[in-house]
Amino acid sequence: MQRTHRFVLSLSALLVALAASTGAQARGYVSTGKCGIFPRLAITSPAGTCVGLVADDAHGLRFPRRVLEISPGRIWVLDMGNWMPNVGKLIELRLPPDAATPANASTTAKAMEAKVLLDKLNYPSGMVRGPDGKIYIGETDKIWRAAIPALGQPPQPELLQGGLPADGAHLLKELTFAPDGSLYVNMGSFSDSCRGADQQQPLPCPERGGTMPRAAVWRMVLQAGSKPVKEFKPFATGLRNSMALAVMPDGPAAGTVWQGENNIDYRDPQQPPEELNLLRAGSDYGWPYCVGNRQNAQGYEKRFDCSKTEAPHMLWPAHVAPLQMLATPANSVFGGQLLVAWHGQRAGGQRIVGFARDSKGMPSGKPIQWLSGWEGKTEQRPSGRPTGMSIDHAGRLLVVEDFNRSVLMLMSTEGAAPKPTQPR
């Protein structure tokens, strides 16, 4: 699960720094042949598909969190660097027209070119293309946008909102656009369960108040002119950490906002479940008082009436840690599925899954396994830790892993887009 305690964040930063200082490694991936022009990896995917290694340490990747194809052959990667401020980068990957890599290669350095476009970014974690064609970036303390520059040139940031909360356990920002042009932003909680230094859990939780409430999803309304932000205020509250946000692009539920909740960190491997929530304006989803299907959280038993909060649309296994969602159009190769990156290392995590939409346009049914079987295996692969994904111009799925420092691609064995699959 997305860790919540400061000592865990500090330990993560130390481990990343030590790993970087001892030399770049490809984290244990070994090629089993070719997937398109890329080294093929031993990761389970649907029949007729394969997973290729697109980029790794050889391209300067250290802690990549988001990936986006900005134009055919040009891929942007947001790399946090580690859990330290102002060490993030925006890296552009480019596939040369004459690129080729030999079978059984363990690196993609011969196939992909990489260039750092921006550095000293502050925990960059959100990246999305806006309806205006510009790329929107979320750093921990700000949101900005930029037009796509010429090949190899740095973008010119235009600040939209600064002064955002940049402290605590859940300081990362996630961004997603609605069809009406609204931009939704994660404003994660400062703590795991509103427990203060005195180990008390106050009611009401102070993180939910003030001039910039935490544990909420905010909505930004944009406009033309010299003041591009018309309105920026909370949309839904009681949401611990909304790193998985998506808006349905079409169908009966077009425009609905969805959130994958990274729930409170219990020691119990089976509790509490993660949640898929349908967000409604002004609604409360319970954090820190409630978890799962409106059950009282530990420390708030008999102190809060959870029946007053919104019930989740769907419960997911505990600790799978949804770190990004992607709502695909009905006419895409993924057939309108809601794709989710489950980052958690406990049972059920370490995979990319999809949920088909029902007759009302809502995600439903059992998870469809796209990338799975991703536990660590010596001399084959490391444990999968997907943090983000996007679909390229050819319909292939790009996946980024932070701990494994890699960008992967799911495609057909012929190198084309994968075909939609049924639940298994």
N, C-alpha and C positions, 0 to 999 in steps of 0.2 A: 504494500500500500504506500501511497505517497506519505513519507514519514512526517511526523508532526512535532517531534521534540528537538530542542535546540542542540542537545548533545549529539543526536543522530545526524543532524545537518552538518555539524562541525566534523564529525567522523567521516562523513561522506566527502567533505571538502578535502580532508587530509588524505584519504585514500586516492582520490582523483589526482591530487598534487603529486603524491608518491609515484603513482602509475606513470604520470607524464614525465617525471624526472628520470625514470629508469628506462625510457625508450618506448617508442610507439610499437604496439603489437596489435595484431588483428583479432585479438580476443578469442583465439581458438578455432576460428572457422577454417575448415579444410574443404577444398573444392572436390566435388564428385563428378565433374564433367563440365558441360557448358549449358547455360540457360540463356538463349539468345547469344549475345557476344560476351556475356558475363560468366564468371565462375559460378557453377551451380552448388547450392548448399543443401545439406541434409536436413531440411525442414519440411514437415508434412504439409501438403497443399492438395486441393482437389485433383482428381484424375485429369490428365491432359495438361497440367500446369507445372510450373517449376518456380523456384525462388533463386534469383541471382544476386550476387554481391556487386553493388553499383559503386560504392565508395566506402573508404575506411580510414584508418590512421594515416595512410599514405597521402591523403588529401587534407590533412590538418584537422580532422574531426577529433574532438575531445569529449564533448558532452552534448551531442545534437538532440534537439527537442522537437523541431518542426521542419517539414520539407514541403516545397511547393514548386511545381514546374511553372515558370513565368512565361515561357514560350517554348515551342518545340526545340529540344536539345539543350535548353537552359534551365537548370534546377537551382533554386535557392535553398540553403540550409541555415536555420537559426541554431547556433551552437552556444550554449551557456558557458562553456569552458570548464566550470566546476561550480560548487556552491559558495562562490565568493563574488562580491559585487564588482561590476565594471570590467569583467574579463571576457564578456561574450563577443561573438563575431557573427557577421553575416557572410556566408561563403557561397560563391557561385560555382557550380559544377557545370562543365560543358562537355558534350560528347562530340569530338571532332568527326567530320564527315567520313574520314578514312579509318576510323577507329577499329581496332581488332585486338582481341586478346586470346592467347592460346588456351586450349583446354587444360584443366587441372592447375591453372594459375591460382595462387593464393592471395593475390592482390590485384586491384583494378587500376593501378597507377598507369599502365600503358594505354588504358582505354579512355579514362576521364581526365580532364584538365580541371584544376581547382584554383580559385583566386579569392582572397579575402577582400571583400568590398568595403566593409565597415568593421571597426574593432572598438573595444572599450564599451560595449553595450552592457546595460545593467540588467542581468538576469532576463535576457530575451526569451520569450516563450510563446507568444501568440503571433500568428502570421496568416493572413487571409487576403484574397483578392476582393476588392470592393466592386460594386456595380458600376463605378466610374472607371474601372480598369486599373486603378492604382493599387499598390500593395500596402496593406495596413499592418503595422508591427506593434506588438505590445511588449514593452519592457516593464519591469516591476513598478516603476514610478511614473510612467508616461505612456501615451499612445500617440503614434505618428503615422503619417502616410507618405508615399512617394510614388511618382510616376516611374515606370520601368525605364531604366536608362539604356544607353547604347551598350553593346556587348563589352563586358569587362570594366565598365565604368561604375563608380559608386552612385547609389541613389542620393537624392537631395531631400532629406527629411523635412516635412512640414508638421510641426507640433500641433496636435489636436487637443490634448489634455495632459497637463503635468500635475505634480503634487499628489500622486496616488500613493496609497499606503505601501511602503516598501520594507516592512519589518514583519517579524513573527514567523510562524511555521508555514503559512500558506500565502506567500507573497507574489506568486507567479500570476500573470494575466493570460487569459484565453479570450479569443475574439471569434465571433461568428456573425454573419450578416443575415438579415431577413429579406424576403422578396421586396418589402416596401422600403428598403434602404436603411432600416434601423440596424445599429451595431450593438451587439450584446457583449458584455464584458464581465469576466469573473473577478470578484473582489473577495478572495478567500479569507477565512477566519484567522485571527492572530494565533489562537491556541488550538489544541486538540479538542478539548471539551469544556472550555471556559473555566478551567481550573487555574487559579491564581498562584502566586508565590506562597501564599498561606495554605494552599491545597484546598481552599474552599471553592465552591461552585455557586456563585451568586445568582439570584433570581430577582429582577431580570439580568440577563447577561449584558454587561456594559459594551461588549464588542458590537452588539446589535444596534447601538444608539450613536449619538454624536452627529457631527456634521458630515461624516463620511462612513456610514455603517458598513461593517465587515460581514462576512458570511452571507453574501448576497450576490445576485446577478443584476448588474446595472444595464440600463438602456440609453444609448446615445443617439440622438436625432440630429442628423446632419442637414446642412443647407448650403446653398451657393452664396458666394460673397466673401468679404474679408473676415467674417466671423463664422467659420464653417460649422461650429457646434451650436445648435439651437437649444438643445436640452440634454442634460446628463443627470440621471437620477436612478434610485433603486427601482428595479422591476419586480423581483421576487426575493424573499428573505428566508433565513433559516436554512441556508445551504452552505455546508462546511467548506467544501473546496470543489469548485465547478470547472475543473480542467477539461472536462468532456462536455462540450456545448454544441448543439446543432439545431438548425431550423429546417423544417420540411420544405423542400423547394416546389413541390407540386402535389397534385392529388387532392382528395377530400380534406386532408389536414394541412394543406399548404399554409405556411406562415406560422405554424405552431412551433414553440420553443421547447427544446428538450435538454435535460441535464442529467449527466451520469454522476452520482454522488460518491465521492471518496469518504466513506463513513468513519466514525470515531474508532480509534485504535484500541480495541480490546485485546487482551492476551489470548482469549478463546479463539482458536483457528476457525471456528464455525460461526462466530458472531462478531459484530452485527453484520447483516447482509448489506452489500452495496445496493444502490437504488437507481432506477431509471425514472425520472420525474418529468411530467408534463407541466411546464411552468405557465402559470396564469398571473396576470398583472395584479400586484398587491397581495398575493397569497404568501402564507407562511408554511415552510416545509419542516420546521421543528427543531433544527439544530440550535443549541446543544441539548435541548430537553428531550428530544424524541429520536428514535432510530427505527429502521425497518418499517413495518406496517403499523405506524403510530404507537409504538411501544416506548415506555419511559426509558431514557438512557440511564446508565449507571450514575448514581449521585443525584438523580432527579425523580426517583421513585416517590410517588404520592405527593409530589410537589408541583406538578404541572399536568394539566388536562390535555393530553395529546390528541384527543378527538377533535380539538379545535383546529388542528393543522391539516394540511393536504396529505392524502394518502399517496404513496408511490404508485406509478403505473405498472411497474414490474420490479421484482426483487432479483438481484444477481448474487452469486456466491460471495461469501465474505472475503474481503482482502484482495479481490481481483484488481482493484485500483484502475478504474477507467481513466485514461489520461488524454484521450481525444476521441471524438465521434465525428463521423462523416455521413451526412444524409445524402444519399445518391439519388439522382433523378430517375423517374420511372423508365425512361428510354435509354438509360446507361447500361453498360454491360453487367452492372450489379443489380439491375432491375428494381431500383428504388429501395434497396436494403439500407438499414441504418447500420453502418460499420462502426465497430468499437475496438480500440486498442486497450487490451487488458494487460497492464504492466506488472501486476503483483506476482510474487514468486511462490505464494502458497497455492494449494490445489485450485485449479480452475483458471488461474492466470496464465501469463506468458503465451499469449495468443492474440490473433485478430479474428473477431467473430462478426457475424452479420445477423440482423433480425429483419425478416420479411414484414411487409406492411399488410394489414388486414383490409377488409372492405371499407373501413372508415379512415384508412390511411395511417393507422397507428401501428407502431412496432409490435410484433406479436410472435408467439411460438417459441420453439427451442432455438438456441444459438446455432447458426450455420458456421461451421469451422472453415476458415480460409487459411490461416497459418496456425498450425498447432504441432504437437509432438516436439516441443521446443525446450524440453528440459536439457540440462547440460549433459554432454556425452563426450568422453575423452577422445581426442583425435578425430572428432567429427564437428562438434559445434558447442558453443557456450549456451547457457540458459538464455532464452529469448526475453527481452525486456522492451517491447515496443512502446514508444511514447507518442508517435504521431504518424500521419499518413496523408496521402493525397492521390488523386488520379491524374495521369498525364494525358496528353492530347490523343494518344492511341488507346486509351482505356485501361492502361496497365496501372497496377497499384504500387505506389512508392511508399515504403515503410522506413521509419527511422528509429534507431535504438540509441538510448543515451549511454548506458554503461558499456555496451559493446562497440560504441564508436562506429556505427555503420549505417549505410543507406542500402536498403534492399529493394528488389522489384519482383512482384508477382506477375507472371505473364503465362501465356500458353507455351507449350514446349516448342512451338514454331516461332516464338518471339512476339506474338500478337497479344491482344487483350484476352484475359481469361473469360471463360464462358460462365454465365450464372449457374449456381449450384443449388441443390436442394438440401434441407437439413439432414444431418447425419449424427 
